[in-house]
Every structure is written in C-alpha cells, then in structure tokens.
Amino acid sequence: MPDESKTVFISYRRHLSSYIARAVFQDLSAHGFDVFMDVESIDAGTFDTIILNQIAARVHFIVILTTGSLEPTSSPSDWFWREIDYAIALQRNIIPILANGFHFDEIKSFLTGNLKQLPRYNAITLHHDYFEEAMERLRSRFLKRPMRGDLRTTSPTEWPHVLHKVAKVIGEPAPTMAELTAEEHYSQAIVEYRKEDYHAALEYCNKAIALNPSYVMAYSLRGAVYDALGNWEQALADCTTAIQLAPQYTEAYINRGVTYDHLGDHPHALENYAIALRLDPNHAQAYYYRGLVYDHEGKVDQAIADYTEAIRLRPDYALAYQKRGELYHRQGQYDRAADDLRRARELDAQD
C-alpha cells in the first residue's frame, strides 16, 4: 500500500509550464512520493472523471503558476481552473508554486469562486537556478501538512488509465537547464507582449528559441509579436513553423489567421480559424477573430453570430460585446447596441 501522506497531484497550464511541472514530478518521484500529473490533453468523458478522481485520491495538490496561468481563458471548460476549484472544495493541502516571476497581485481581479482563496495559501517561489533548494523546502515543509477532507480510493477499473498516464510522464526525458531557462524567457516574453513592448517581447522569444529550437509556443508567440510589428511575412513563417512542430496547437492557427486577415487574405484567415475550431470547438477567441473577418467582408449577420458565440462561451469577453454593439448600431438596432457597448465598458472600464 502506498503511503497516503506522500500522494501528490500536480496541476499546471500545459503550454506555459510543462518543463517546470516535469522537473517537479521527477524530483518528487525520486524521493519516494506517489505523484500524478497528466501530460496529455484532457479527453472528454472517461478521462476527465479519472483526473478529478485522482485529485480526490491524493493528499497534496501542487499548482504551478506562471505568467498567464490564471488569466481568463478562451474556453469555458478550463481544466486548470476546474482542477484547482475541485482541490480547494475537497480541502486538499494546496501548495502554489510561483515560477518565473509570477505574482498574485497581477491576477487577483480575475479569480472567482473557490479560486479567490488561492492567494491565501502559503506558496513557494521557484527559480530554476535554485531548483534544488526549493524542492528541499517543498518536501521537508510543505508536503508535511495534513489535509482536512476524506480520501477517495482509486477504483480497479481506473488504475490502468492512471498507470498509463504516470508512465507517459516517466517516459519523457528530464527537462534540461536550457529548456527550463527557455520557459522562463517565454514567460517574460508574454509579460512584455501584454505591455505592448514588442521589441522586448521579440528579444525574449529569440532567447527562448535559441535555447530550445523546438519550442512550439515560443514560435507562435513570436509570430504574434512580428504581426504586431507589421512584419507579416515573418509572422506567417513563425506560426507555420509552430504548426509543423505541433499540428494540434490551436493558438498557432489563430495567430496565423490574424496575420492573414491583416494582409487582407480573408480566405486563408477563415481556413485557419476553421481548423482552430475543429481542434477546439469551444475556443471563444477563434469565434471572435472569425467574426472580425466576416465584419471586414461586410457579412454582418455572420459576424454577429460569431461574436454572439464568443460571448456565450466567454461572458466576460468585452471586445466581443464592443464589436457586436458596433454592428448592431450599424444595423440601426440602437437599444441592442447600447446594451452591448454598456456591457463592454462595464467589463473593461479603461477602454
């Protein structure tokens, strides 16, 4: 029988902190902890139940936080948020790991429901240069705390699936220092991109790719940066590289679609959004950007339909309300326009 006090679930945002998560998993496993984390995309149905049951079956819940991890997403079924919410509800021993310069102050306004409690938990700050020291503190102090809820036993029918997922993590190579450093540069690139300091963002993307030439997310982000700088040829090249490396990476199709739209190539833009929506039918941002293309083509009804779907999937989507309100105004539907624009301003008071 495994020691229940050494059972751990690791939750993380895959496209932001996969290398850190793997490093934490391997360290804890090497020190005798029974650790579960999923390196595959969440499957609907059976596998989502297994994931939640593993949270219920383990005492400790480690959540890895980096820039962007907790911000509102484009999907209504955000598994990262759902995992954290469930762990808090079950009164697990919650341990936030703050990596790559993450600060709660930047995201407190986004948190809802149980997630509002997350900043209250004692957290560990993790820098890859001091990884061993942080892991020592994690094992000797944070993983000694008890939980208050009850543990659930993993059913015999679920064990093969659990073992398969654990084997997938064990079978992956240990993250190198270059990969961990690249992930840190990538996090900083996101910070600079959101500050609209595109030259700084480009510099950090370049550093990340130089250290990890197969870094899919860094290519996709650099494509968005080049797009913001008006270098559309390079933007298309980087997004295409990301797609070649990971054909299932939705964000790269969306970023490439945005650049095609800026070039006035609406057919290719729509083609990329269609692929993105096949990969993730609940991606609000893909509907929003496709709505922009329809708007640019003068297809007002189709644009309104896409903005409406984006709002249905993500009710806090201020830009979608704004764009739909503008189209309602253009159609002479002034009451609807006023409602949408008022809602957009409520959601984004600084606009």
C-alpha positions in Angstrom: 0.0 0.0 0.0 1.4 3.5 -0.9 1.9 5.9 1.9 -1.1 8.2 1.7 0.8 11.1 3.2 3.1 11.1 0.2 0.4 11.2 -2.5 0.6 14.3 -4.8 -1.3 15.7 -7.7 0.4 18.3 -9.9 -1.7 20.8 -11.8 -0.3 23.1 -14.4 -1.0 25.0 -17.6 0.5 22.8 -20.3 1.6 25.4 -22.8 3.1 27.6 -20.1 4.9 25.4 -17.5 5.3 21.9 -18.8 9.1 21.8 -18.2 8.8 23.0 -14.7 6.0 20.5 -14.0 8.0 17.6 -15.3 11.0 18.7 -13.2 8.9 18.8 -10.0 7.3 15.5 -10.8 10.7 13.8 -11.3 12.2 15.3 -8.2 9.3 14.1 -6.0 9.2 10.7 -7.6 12.9 10.2 -7.0 12.3 11.0 -3.3 9.6 8.4 -2.8 6.4 10.4 -3.5 3.5 8.9 -5.4 2.9 11.7 -8.0 0.2 12.1 -10.6 0.2 14.6 -13.5 -1.3 14.5 -16.9 0.9 15.3 -20.0 -1.9 14.6 -22.5 -4.8 16.8 -23.5 -7.8 16.2 -21.3 -10.3 13.8 -23.0 -14.0 14.2 -22.7 -15.9 11.6 -20.8 -14.0 8.9 -19.0 -10.6 10.6 -18.6 -11.9 13.9 -17.2 -13.5 11.8 -14.4 -10.3 10.0 -13.8 -8.4 13.3 -13.4 -10.9 14.6 -10.8 -10.8 11.2 -9.0 -7.0 11.4 -8.8 -7.3 14.8 -7.0 -9.8 13.2 -4.6 -7.4 10.2 -4.1 -4.3 12.3 -3.1 -3.5 14.4 0.0 -1.3 17.1 -1.6 -2.3 19.4 -4.6 0.6 21.3 -6.2 -0.4 24.1 -8.6 2.3 25.6 -10.7 1.7 29.2 -11.6 3.5 31.3 -14.2 2.5 34.4 -16.1 -0.8 33.9 -17.8 -1.7 30.7 -15.9 -4.7 32.1 -14.1 -6.0 34.7 -16.5 -9.4 34.3 -18.2 -9.2 31.8 -21.0 -10.9 31.4 -24.3 -12.5 28.1 -23.3 -15.5 27.7 -20.9 -14.3 24.3 -19.8 -10.9 25.4 -18.4 -9.5 22.3 -16.9 -6.7 24.1 -15.0 -9.3 26.3 -13.2 -11.5 23.3 -12.6 -8.8 21.2 -11.1 -7.9 24.0 -8.6 -11.5 24.6 -7.7 -12.1 20.9 -7.1 -9.0 20.6 -4.9 -10.0 23.6 -2.8 -13.5 22.2 -2.4 -12.1 18.9 -1.2 -9.8 20.6 1.3 -6.6 19.2 -0.1 -3.2 20.5 1.0 -2.9 23.2 -1.6 0.6 24.3 -2.4 1.1 27.0 -5.1 4.5 27.1 -6.7 5.1 30.6 -8.1 7.5 30.3 -11.0 9.2 32.6 -13.5 8.3 35.8 -11.7 4.6 35.1 -11.1 2.8 37.4 -8.6 -0.8 37.1 -7.4 -1.2 40.9 -7.4 -1.4 40.8 -11.2 -4.4 38.4 -11.3 -6.5 38.7 -8.2 -9.2 40.5 -10.0 -9.7 37.6 -12.4 -10.3 35.0 -9.7 -13.8 33.8 -9.0 -15.5 31.2 -6.7 -13.1 29.0 -4.8 -10.1 30.4 -6.7 -10.4 33.6 -4.7 -8.9 31.6 -1.8 -5.8 30.7 -3.8 -3.6 33.7 -2.8 -4.2 32.9 0.8 -2.3 29.6 0.7 1.4 29.6 1.7 3.4 29.4 -1.6 6.9 28.5 -2.7 8.7 30.8 -5.1 10.7 28.8 -7.6 13.6 30.0 -9.8 15.3 27.3 -11.8 18.7 28.5 -10.6 17.7 27.5 -7.1 15.5 24.5 -8.0 17.1 22.0 -5.6 16.7 24.4 -2.6 13.0 25.0 -3.5 12.4 21.2 -3.8 14.0 20.6 -0.4 11.7 23.2 1.2 8.7 21.6 -0.6 9.5 18.1 0.6 10.5 18.9 4.1 7.9 21.6 5.0 5.0 21.9 2.6 4.4 18.3 1.9 4.3 17.5 5.7 1.0 19.3 6.2 -2.2 17.3 6.6 -5.4 17.8 4.7 -8.9 18.0 6.2 -11.0 16.2 3.7 -11.5 12.5 3.1 -9.5 10.5 0.5 -11.2 8.5 -2.2 -9.8 5.1 -3.2 -8.9 4.7 -6.9 -11.2 2.1 -8.4 -9.7 -1.0 -10.1 -11.2 0.0 -13.4 -9.3 3.3 -13.3 -5.9 2.1 -12.2 -4.8 1.0 -15.8 -5.5 4.5 -17.1 -3.8 6.2 -14.1 -0.7 4.0 -14.6 -0.7 4.8 -18.3 -0.7 8.5 -17.6 2.1 8.2 -15.0 4.1 6.1 -17.4 3.8 8.8 -20.0 5.5 11.3 -17.7 8.1 8.9 -16.5 8.9 8.1 -20.1 9.7 11.7 -21.0 13.3 12.9 -20.7 14.2 15.1 -17.7 14.0 18.8 -18.6 17.3 20.3 -19.4 18.6 23.6 -17.9 18.3 25.1 -21.4 14.6 24.1 -21.6 13.8 25.5 -18.1 15.6 28.7 -19.0 13.8 28.9 -22.3 10.5 28.6 -20.5 11.4 31.4 -18.2 12.3 33.6 -21.2 8.9 32.6 -22.8 7.1 33.8 -19.6 8.9 37.1 -19.7 8.0 37.4 -23.5 4.3 37.1 -22.6 4.7 39.9 -20.0 6.4 42.2 -22.5 3.9 41.4 -25.2 0.9 42.3 -23.0 2.7 45.5 -22.0 2.9 46.1 -25.8 6.7 46.3 -25.6 7.0 44.2 -28.7 10.7 44.7 -29.2 11.4 43.4 -25.7 9.0 40.5 -26.3 10.8 39.7 -29.5 14.1 39.6 -27.7 12.8 37.1 -25.1 11.2 34.9 -27.8 14.5 34.9 -29.7 16.3 33.8 -26.5 13.8 31.1 -25.8 14.0 29.7 -29.3 17.8 29.8 -29.3 17.9 27.7 -26.2 15.1 25.4 -27.4 14.7 25.3 -31.2 11.6 23.1 -30.9 9.7 25.4 -28.6 6.3 25.5 -30.3 4.7 28.1 -28.1 7.6 30.5 -28.5 7.4 30.3 -32.3 3.6 31.0 -32.1 4.1 33.9 -29.7 7.0 35.3 -31.8 4.6 35.1 -34.8 2.1 37.3 -32.9 4.9 39.7 -32.0 6.0 40.0 -35.6 2.4 40.6 -36.6 2.1 43.5 -34.0 5.3 44.9 -35.5 3.9 44.7 -39.0 6.4 42.1 -40.2 3.7 39.8 -41.6 6.0 37.6 -43.7 8.0 36.6 -40.6 4.8 36.3 -38.6 3.4 33.7 -41.1 6.7 31.9 -41.1 6.8 31.5 -37.3 3.2 30.4 -37.0 3.7 27.9 -39.8 6.8 26.6 -38.0 4.8 26.2 -34.8 2.1 24.3 -36.7 4.7 22.0 -38.4 6.1 21.2 -35.0 2.7 20.7 -33.3 -0.2 20.3 -35.8 -2.7 20.2 -32.9 -1.6 23.6 -31.4 -4.7 25.7 -31.8 -3.2 29.1 -30.9 -0.8 29.0 -33.8 -3.7 28.7 -36.3 -5.4 31.6 -34.6 -2.3 33.7 -34.7 -1.7 32.8 -38.4 -5.3 33.7 -39.2 -4.9 37.1 -37.6 -1.9 37.8 -39.8 -3.7 36.6 -43.0 -6.6 39.0 -42.0 -4.2 41.9 -41.7 -2.8 41.0 -45.1 -6.4 41.1 -46.5 -6.2 37.4 -47.3 -9.6 36.5 -45.9 -9.9 33.0 -47.4 -6.7 31.9 -45.7 -7.7 33.6 -42.5 -11.1 31.8 -42.4 -9.4 28.5 -43.2 -7.1 28.8 -40.2 -10.0 29.7 -37.9 -11.9 26.7 -39.2 -9.0 24.4 -38.3 -8.7 26.1 -34.9 -12.4 25.5 -34.2 -12.2 21.9 -35.3 -9.4 21.4 -32.8 -11.3 23.3 -30.1 -15.0 23.9 -30.8 -15.2 26.0 -27.6 -12.5 28.5 -28.4 -14.1 31.8 -27.9 -11.2 33.8 -29.3 -11.4 31.9 -32.6 -15.0 32.8 -33.0 -14.2 36.4 -32.2 -11.4 36.7 -34.8 -13.5 34.9 -37.4 -16.2 37.5 -36.6 -13.7 40.2 -37.4 -13.0 38.7 -40.8 -16.8 38.4 -41.6 -17.1 42.0 -40.5 -14.3 43.1 -42.8 -16.1 41.3 -45.6 -19.3 43.0 -44.9 -21.0 39.8 -43.8 -22.7 41.4 -40.8 -25.1 38.6 -39.8 -22.3 36.0 -39.8 -20.1 38.4 -37.8 -22.8 39.0 -35.2 -23.4 35.2 -35.0 -19.7 34.6 -34.3 -19.4 37.4 -31.7 -22.6 36.0 -30.1 -21.0 32.6 -29.8 -17.8 34.1 -28.4 -19.9 35.8 -25.7 -21.8 32.6 -25.0 -18.6 30.8 -24.4 -16.9 33.6 -22.5 -19.4 36.0 -20.9 -16.7 38.4 -19.9 -15.4 39.0 -23.5 -15.5 42.8 -23.6 -14.2 43.1 -27.1 -16.9 40.8 -28.5 -19.6 42.9 -26.9 -18.0 46.0 -28.3 -17.8 44.7 -31.8 -21.3 43.3 -31.7 -22.5 46.6 -30.4 -20.9 48.4 -33.3 -22.6 46.1 -35.8 -26.0 46.5 -34.1 -25.5 50.2 -34.3 -24.7 49.9 -38.0 -27.9 48.0 -38.5 -30.0 50.6 -36.6 -30.6 48.3 -33.6 -29.8 51.1 -31.2 -31.1 49.5 -28.0 -29.1 46.3 -28.6 -26.1 48.4 -29.5 -26.4 50.5 -26.3 -26.7 47.3 -24.2 -23.6 45.7 -25.7 -21.5 48.8 -25.5 -22.6 49.4 -21.9 -21.7 45.9 -21.0 -18.3 46.2 -22.8 -17.5 49.3 -20.7 -18.5 47.5 -17.5 -16.1 44.7 -18.3 -13.3 47.0 -19.4 -13.7 50.3 -17.6 -10.3 51.6 -19.0 -11.4 51.3 -22.7 
